Amino acid sequence: MITASVFYTDESMASAEGSDSMQVGIAVSPKGLKDALVAENNAVSESTNNDEQDTVRAKKYLRVNRRLYLLGIECRCKERTPSP
């Protein structure tokens, strides 16, 4: 089971632009998890959240039944503008 989590906060990571940040996390386990951000053997990324933020990604490789997989989560923070 894959569990993905996204958490916005104003208390975790400050920058010159302010104190808002976003955490994204992903984890795999035999059963669904309540929160991928605090799970064992997970992938987590944190980024300051401001007007310039565009995309945040966390990824990791994991082995299941001797096969290697790439697991990831990506959050796009802005809408894409359509090409003319």
Secondary structure, DSSP 8 states (H G I E B T S, - for coil): -EEEEEEEESSS--BTTBS-EEEEEEEE-SS--S-GGG-TT-EEEEEE-STT--EEEEEEEEEETTEEEEEEEEEE-S------
